[in-house]
Every structure is written in C-alpha cells, then in structure tokens.
Amino acid sequence: MKILITGCGGFVAPYVIEALRNAFGSSVVILGTHHRAVRCPGVDEVRLVDVNDAAAVSKTVSDFHPDHFIHLAAVSQIPTAAADANAAWRTNVLGTLNCARAVLDFAGDASFIFASSGHVYGDSHERRTEESPVAPINEYGATKAAADIALGALATRGLRVIRMRSFNHTGPRQSEMFVVPSFAAQIARIEQGQPPVIHVGDLEAERDFLDVRDVADAYARTVLKAKDIPAGTVLNVCSGQPVKIRTMLDGLVALSHKPIAIEIDPARLRKLDLSISYGNPTRCRQMLDWKPQYTLQRTLSDVLEFQRSAVSFLQPGQGIAEAQ
C-alpha cells in the first residue's frame, strides 16, 4: 500500500506518519512532500513539491500512484492567513484543488483524505454536527470551508474524498503561535529565570481540544477503513466537550515549578477569533471505531515537558524558532 502525505514538515504529519507505521508497519510505503526541504522521520522518501505548483503535484501523483492521499499542507495559523489572505486562498483552496485533480487524473482509485477544520462552522454555541451550516468568520475558516465544499463537489465526479473536520488539537512540537504551546513556552522560560508573568489573550473563549496523537490515530483509522467510507463523507474529529482557554492555562500553571502571575496582553486579543467552538464526534467514533485516548492533563504535561526541553537548549533571549 502506498500513501502520499503533503505538508510532511508540519506539526501534524509526523504524528500521522507514526500512527500509520504503528498500524501498518513496513507493509506501507510513505511518500512525503513539502514546499521546502525538511527532515521527515518515518517516510520512505521526501520530495520538494509545492502544492501550488499544479504540474509538480501531477507529476508526483503520476509517478507514485498512491492508494491513499492525505492532504495536510495548508496555511494553518489564523494570524498568518489574515496577514496574507491571497497566500492563504492560493494554498488552502487552489493548492488543495491541484492535489484533488491530480488524484482524479492519475490515481482515480485512491482515497483523498482532506484535513479540513472545525473553523468552517464559525462560532458554534451548539455542538456542531456534520450537517450544521458552514459559516466561517475568519480568513482561515473561509479558505478551509471553500476547499471543503469544492472537494464535496468533486466527489460527484469520482473523487473518493473524506473530509476530516478536526477541531483544535495540540501536543508537543506545536508552534508557539498556538495558545497551549504559547502558555507552556512562557512557563518554561519563567522557570529558567524570566520574570514570572504570563501574557495572555482571551481566556473566556471555549474550544474543543484534542491531543494531536488522537487526531493522527483518526487519520490512520480512516486509511484502514477508507474503502467502506462513502465518497464525500464529512467527519468531525473532536472531543464533543468545550473547554475554556482559562482552564488550559490553569492546568499548565498548576504544573509549574514557580508561582506565576497572569497579565492580559491586548495584542493577543484577536477580533476574528471564535468565542466558542465544539463539535459532535458521534459519526467519527462510529465509522472509524475511534475515541480519544489522551486526557487533557496528559496533553498539557507533555506540551510543557517539550517546551522545558526546548528552552533548556536556548541562549538567553533566543526564541525556539531561532534555534531550529
């Protein structure tokens, strides 16, 4: 079995690759692609391919002829998508269509597993099901919704697409641009001697958090069951329980070795962010025989331990990104 994964240098891909290896071992051949040269442990080959280059994508699919295509490549950060909307629309929509059309043209029997997002629903004061209306409120959610809808239309042309609407997920190695690792990195630096104050944004917002390892397990199970999942299917990958950002912060602070003060930073308050977002995971659990295995406490502990390890290697004043 051959699997092609785009965005193999991103946050989620290494966990997906690990989950696939755990499920299939050496019986699967994995090709990873990324827009720049990266290391990607667990794959058999990495190719330098930008999803915005339709010819390069088509050649890669034609050469490799995958049985499954997992599309993870995206502009995935809300501030980044807002700052360069054209790039977000180009990559998240047109890049996705480049991949989908290449699969239709050169690997028509392959499943196309798309990393959509719970952000397509916008604010969800009720648990969103897969039939809930799509109503994004920011650039990132809008680009994901557009790609999601376009892929649904391509299912009528034979694309064996499965749309994974994953809600918030976090874990070790996630960028500090995301809320949980941002808190954890600040705690790790405080433990190393920085002033004992964490700068935060909106702590009252509520999110449906999963551990990235549980999300990766859902992808691996989708590969396993792809032949039995109807084309165009949407799956909410989520816990079904909203959690306040304040709860996540309190959990991390409780793990700190030092007392810490909390300070609101106006620069971290995003006008286009969601106030509440959570989904209904029933269909995903039933179709994939899946359920989360990681508790929030375990996830928070693992994220903080990763940030402690990362900070311990830094020079004073150096950021993690500068050391990578």
Secondary structure, DSSP 4 states (H G I P E B T S, - for coil): -EEEEE-TTSSSHHHHHHHHHHHHGGGSEEEEEESS----TT-SEEEE--TT-HHHHHHHHHHH--SEEEE--S---HHHHHHTHHHHHIIIIIIHHHHHHHHHHH-TTSEEEEEEEGGGG-S-SS-B-TTSPP---SHHHHHHHHHHHHHHHHHTTT-EEEEEEE--EE-TT--TTSHHHHHHHHHHHHHTTS-SEEEES-SS-EE--EEHHHHHHHHHHHHHHGGGSPTTEEEEES-S--EEHHHHHHHHHTT-SS--EEEE-GGG--TTS-SEE-B--HHHHHHHT------HHHHHHHHHHHHHHHHHTSPTT--HHHH-
